[in-house]
């Protein structure tokens, strides 16, 4: 390995883990960090004394972002799920935070085991998904285009401008050390008429995320914010619900919305699975099983583990499959320590493999990684069949998200590697480098954020985790209010609005929703959106680093 590539790779893994740990919880989306890493890699390689060919430089940049991007996607997966424990049992969560070594160690071990499992699965599936089925993997194409772009220098300058200008805004807003800020953190509009309900926060990160995700994503959030005033609060004022306070009513209504999205959004899957089973039964069942085993498990090459006399070679088996043996054994031991019995382990790991493959397939086709839906698919049957406590429920989602994040990220990187003509083995090594660095550091980043920013507030809203907690708690709310939320979710689906996004607008503070809308409106009226993305990427990276820096300085 080239030291000039390894050191930036380690720095990128730390950078992306830190940035997206904060962004995944301060907003409800997780933007791709890879294009930012590509531009940063290009800057670093310019300082090399002896220039290299363009093709080699592109390979080195690709390897840097390979190691760095896994930290970002794993951070998103954890940020979307880990705060669930806080919303379910805040006392237990806060007690856990008081033991930093236990907290950081648990997160690190989870990352190493679940992430390692995801990397191995991606390596197994890579040939099938990339070479045989030739899936698009659009994010991989986007990363490659950024690497090979002739306008990379212009994009780098744009990103740097966004980074520096945001630092200036943060300095004027927050001050630094003994210097106090001179710009208000929140500007209230029409305060004489609506009080503090309409406000614009001086929060560049939210503007940047709104610009990147666009008007289509932000519109249902805005509808959710309006629904609070024209639907939820008027319903709460009816005499039938007069005994329920405003916050409890809102939470119960949103719980119904979450249940409707889970039930109505997944009705198609049982039908699809039933048809698949029916088609299998219509054919030669034994032949179908054999063909599927050969198709999906052919990489095992079991026949080669037997000698000519037909005797099984245990030594050769262990030598050939030591990586999956270590990973599955570690997973089993870790699950046992957390109180999962053998039957629960088998079901959980089976579902994790099944849905990691499904999410990898979706990532290859459309470039999206819908963590939440598939994590819920695993959580619900585990809750029904086994008496899981809140910690175990949260861990089920965290483990799956880390595994799926690592697998999907590696497949995207394999796509980039194939375009840059990099051997898959090199990509795999750098992914493991990034995962190890992430495992050693990400627990500290989350502990730092949880210990200094209040979960559930504007600073760290964690909407994704809150929605999952509401789904778990839905049986504890007033069924009539939950039913109203369910009906509203059905209406939203009929109107082709995403209930999950509307849910975000219902619960999120108005400052976040309005801030996202500001960025989305700028994006909508922008003539050259793609060219400005690098600027806004610099913006959200800058403020996230600023937040972490100020926290560390306060602790010192």
N, C-alpha and C positions, 0 to 999 in steps of 0.2 A: 504493500500500500504506500502511496505517495504522501509524505508528511505534510506537504503543502495543500493536500486535499483533505487529509484526515482531520487536522486541527480545525479548519473551518466547518467540517462536517459535524464535529462535536459541538462547536459553538452554535451552529444552526439548530441542532436538536434541542439545546438549552433554550435558545431564542424562541423557537416555535412552541415549545412546551409552555414557557412562561406567558407568551402573548395569548395563546388560545385558551389557556386555563382561565384567564380573566374574561376574555370576550365571550366564551361559551356560556358564561353565567350572567354577565352584565347585559347581554342581548340574548335573543332566542335562536340565533343562527350561528353557524360556524363557517366563516369564509375560508377558502383554500389559501394556505400560506405559501404553497410551492412557487407561484410566480414571483413573490417577494424574495424568496431564497435564491431563485435563479438570477435575479438582478443583483442581489448582494454578492453572489458568487462571481458574477462577471466583474464587479468592482475589485474584488480581492485578487483575481488572477491577473489584473492589469499591473499589479505591483511586482510581478515576477520579473527577474532580470533578463532571463533568456526566454523570448517568446516561443510559443509552439504553434503547430498547425491548427487551423480552425476546427478541424474534426476532433483533434485530441482535446482542445479547450472545451468544446461542447460536451465531450464525454466526462471531463472533470467536473463541469458545472452540474451535469445530470447526476453524478455520484454524490455531490455535496447536497443537492436537494433531496436525494433519495434518503440519506441519513437524517436530514433535518425534518422532512415532511411527516415522517412517522410519528414524531413527537407531537406535532400539531394535531393530527387526526386522533391520536390516543387521548390527548388533552380534551378534545371536543367530546369524545365518547364518555370520559369520566365526568366532565363538567355537566353533561346532560343528565347524569344519573346519580352521582354520589350525593348531591344535596337532598335527594329524596329522603334519606335517613333523618336529616334535620327536620323536614316538614312532618315526618311521621313520629319521631321521638326526639325533640330538641334537647332534652336533658341528657339522654344517652350520648347524642352527638357531641354536645359541648363537653361532657366528661371525657370523651375520647380525645378531643382536641387538646385537653390539658396534659396529655402524654404524647409529646411530639414524636418520640422515638417509635412508639407503637403505631401511631397514625402513619408516619412516613414509611415505616417498614412494611406495613400491611399494603399500602398502595404500591410500593416498589415491587414487592413479591407478586402481587396480582398482575402488574404490568408485565413482569418477566415471564410468568407462566402462561397467562392468557394471550399475551402478545406473541410469545414464542410459538404457541399453538397456531395462532393466526398466520404467522409467517410460513410455518411448515405446510399448512393447508393451501396457502396461495402458491407455494412452489409445486405442490402436487397438481393443482388445477391449472397452472399457467399454460401448459402446452395445449390442453383441451380448449380453454377459453380464448387464448390469443392466437394460436396457430391453426387449430382445427376449425373452431367455430368462427374465428376471425371477428370477434366482437370489436366494436368501434373504440371503446375506452376513450371517450371524448376529452376527459381531463388530461390523459396522457398526451393526446395530440396538442392540446392547448399548451402544456408545459414544453413540449418539443418546439412548438412555434415560437414561444417566448425565448427559448435557448438559441434557436437559429435565426431569430429575427435580426434584420439589418438595422432596425431602429432601436436596438437594445440600449444604446448609449442615451438616446432621447428619453426612453422610458425610465432609465436609471436616474437621470436628472429630475424627471417629474416626481419619482418616488422620493428622492432626497428633498425636493421642495416641500412635498407634503409632510415629511418627517420633521423638518426644521420649523416650518410654519406652525405645526401643531405644538411643538415644544414651546414656541413663543406664546401661543394662546394659553397653554397650561400654566406657564410661568405667570402671566398676567392675571389668570384666574385664581390660582392657588398660592402664589408667592413661592419663596424658596428659603429654607432655613429661617432666618429671622426677618426676612423681607415678606411683607404681607401682600396679598393679591389686590389688584385695583379694579378688576372686572367682576361683576356679580356672577355667581354660579347659575342663577336662574332668573330669567326675565319674565314677569307675569304680564299677560295681556288682558285688557278689559276687566281689570281687577274690581272696579266699581260695580260691575254687573254680575260677574260669575265668580267672584272671589279668586281663589288660587287654582281653579280648575284648568284654565288654559295657560300653559307656561312653556317657554322654550329654554331648555337647559343648555348651557355652554359646554357641550359634550361632543367633541369632534368624532369620537369613536362611533357614536350612534349615527351621526350624519353619514360617516363613511360606510357603515354597514347598510344603511338605507339606500345609498347610491349604488352599492354593489349588487344588492338583491333586487332592486328595482320596484316599480310601481305595482306590479301584479302581486308581489308578496306582501307589500305594506298595506294595500287596500283593505283586505279582510281584517288586519289589525285595527285600522281606523274605524271600520264598521263595528268591531267589538267595543271600542271605546265609546262610540255613540250609543250602542245598545245598552250600555250600563245606565244611561240617563233616560232613554226613551222606552225601554222594555223592562229591565231588571228592577230598577228602583221604583217605578210605578206599580209593578206587581207586588213588591214588598210592602207598599203602602196600603194594599187592600186589607180589610179587616180580618179576613181569613188567616193572613200571615202576620198580623200585627204583633204577635208574641215573639217573632223571630227577629233578632237584631240584623242590621244591614249587612255586616260583614259575613255572618253565618249564612244568611240568605244567598249572598253573592257566591260564596264558596260552594254551597249545595247546588245552585243553578249551574255553575261551571262544572261541577262534578257530573251532572247529567249530560252536559255537553261533551265531556270526555268519554263517558260511557257510550253515547250515541255514535261518536266517531269510531270507537273501537268496534261496536257491534255492526253498524251499518257499513262502515268502511271495509269490513272483512267478510261480509256475507258471501262474496264471490269465491273466496278460497275454498270453503267446503265443497261447493259445486264443482270447482275445477279438480279438486282432489278426488271427488267421487267419480267424475268422468274418467280420470286417469286410471283409477282402480278398476272401473268397469271395462275400459279398453284392454287392460292387462288380462282380465279374466276371460275376455272374449277370445283371446289367443291362447296358444299353448303356454300355460302358466310356468311350467318348469323351464321351458325354452326362454321365456321372457326374463325370468329371474337370472338365468345363466348369462344372457346377453347383457343385461344391465350391470351385473357384477363384472363382466369382462370390460364393459364400457367405462364404468366409473371407478372400479378398483383394479383395473389392469396394471396399474403402476406397481402393485405389490409383487407381481411375478412369483406367485407362490410356488409354481412348479420348479423354479430354480433352487428352492430350498431343500429339495429332495435329491438324494444321491441316485445313481443309476439303479441301485438295488431297491430304491423306494424308501430308504430310511431317512427320517427327518433330522436335519442338522441344526441343533439349537444354537451352537456357536455361530454359525453363518447367519442365522436369523437375527440374533442379538447384534452382530456386527453390521448387518445390512440396515437394520431398523432401530438403531440405538437412539436416534433423535426422537421419533414418535414415542418410543418406549419411555424415554426420560420425561417427555412432555406430558403424556397421559398419566404416568405414574405420579409425577409431581402434582398434576391437577387433582388426582384422586386423593392424595394425602392431604393437600390443602383443603379440599372440600370436606374431608373427614374431620379435620381439626375444627372446621366451622360448623360441624354438627350435621352434615349431610350423610345420611345412611347410603349403603351401596345402591339400592334401587333408585333413590333420588339422584345419585351421581350418574347412573347410567342414563336416566331420562334427560337430565340436564345437559350432559355432554353430547348426547345424541341430537337434542334440539339445537344446541350451539353449533354443531357441525352442519346440520341441515340448513339453518337460517343464515349461517355465515356464507354458505354456498349461494343461497338465494340473493343475499345482499351483494355478493361479488358479481353475480350475474346481472343484477340491476345496474351496478356501477359500470359494468362493461357495456351495457346497452344505452343507458341514458346519462351516465355520469353523476347520478345522485346517490347518496348513501343515507337512506331513511332508517337510522338507528332505532328511533323510538318505536315504530310499529313492530319490528321483529323482536325487540327486547320485551315488548308487552306480550307477544305470542308465547314467549318462554315463561314469563312471569306468571301469567294467569293459570296455566295448567299446574305449574309447580305449587302455587298457592292453594289450588283446589285439592290436589292429591296429597300434599304434605303440609303439616302444620309448621309453616315457616314463620319465624319472628321477623320484625322489621329489618334487622341487620341482614338476615339471609335474603329477604326479598330485594333489598338494595344491592347486595353483592351479586345476585343472579344477573341483574341488569348491567352492573359495572363490568363483570367478567365477560359477558357476551359482547358488550360494546367495544372493549379493548381488543378482543379476538377479531371481531368483524372489522374494526378500524385498521388493525395491522395487516390483515389479509387483503383488504381492498386497496390500501395504500401500496402494498408490494406489487399487486397486479397492475396498478397504474404505472409504477416505476418500471416494471418489466416492459410495458408498452413503450415507455420513453427509451428504455435501454435498447429495445429492438430497432427503434428509429435511429438511435445514435450509434448502433452497431457495438453495443457493450454486451459482453458475455453475461448470461443470467447469474452465474456463480459470483461474479463481482458485485452485481446488484444485491444479491442475497447477503453477502458479507457486510456491505454498507448498511443494509436494513437492520441487521443484527447490531451493528455498531450504534446506530441511532436508537434502537430499542433499549439497549443496555444503558446508554446515557440518559434516556428518558426515564427508565426505571429507577435510576439512582437519584434523580432530581425532581421528578414531577410531584412526589409526595410533599416535598418541601414547599413548592410553589402553591399547592392547594392549601397547605397548612397556613402559609403566610397570608393568603387571601381570606380564609375563613376566620383567622384569629384577629384580623384588623378591619375587615369589612363585614357588615351585618347581612347575613343571608335573608332573603325575602324583602329587602328594601330596595330603593332605587339604585343603590351602589352595587348590589349583587342580587338581582331579582331571581335568577335561576328558574325561569318559567317552565322549562321542559321537565325539571325534577318536580316542580309543584304540581303539574298536571298528572304526573304518574302517582304522586302521593294522594291526590284527590280521587283517582280511580280506585286505589286501595281502600280509601276511607268512605267510598260512596255509600256503603251499607249503613253507615252511622248517621247519615243526614236524613232530613225529612223527605220521605218518598215522594210527596206531592211536588216539592220544589225540584227534586232530582228529575221527576217526570217532566216538568215544564222545561228544564234544560235539555232533556232528551228530545222533546218535540221541537224545540228551537234548533237543535242540531240537525234534525230531519229536514226542517224548512231550509236551512242554510245549504244543505247538500242538494236539495231540489233547485235552489237558486245558483248552484255551482260555485259556492263559496266554501273554502276549507274551514270546517268547524274548529280544528286545532289552532289555526291562526286567529280566528275570531276569539277563541278562548284566551289567547295571549293578549289581545286588545282589551278584553273584559277585565283581566286581572292586573295587567301591567300599569304602573304609574303613567299618567298622561304625558309626563315629560319624555319618557322613552318612546311612546307611540308617536308623539308629535315630532321628536327628533328624527326618528326613522322616516317619517313622512317628509320632512325637510330634505333629507338626502335623496329620497325617491323622486321627489318633484324636480330637483336639480338634474337627476339622471334622465328623467322623462323629457325635459326640454333641452338636454345637451345634444349637440350635433355629432360629437365624436366621443361617444361613451367609452369605447374600448381604449382609446388613447388616454383617457383620464383615469382609468382604473388603477394604474400604477401610482398616481398621485394619492388617491384615496386609500390605497394599500399602505402607503407610507404614513398616512394619517392614523389609521387604527393601530398600526404597530408602534407608533410614537407614543400615543397616550397610554397604551397598556404598559409600556416600559416605564413611563413617567409614574404611573400609579405604583408599580412595584418598587421603583427607586425611592419614592417618598415614604412608602411603608418601611423599607429597610432602614432609611435614615431616622425615622421616628423610633424604631426599635433600638438603634445604636445610641 
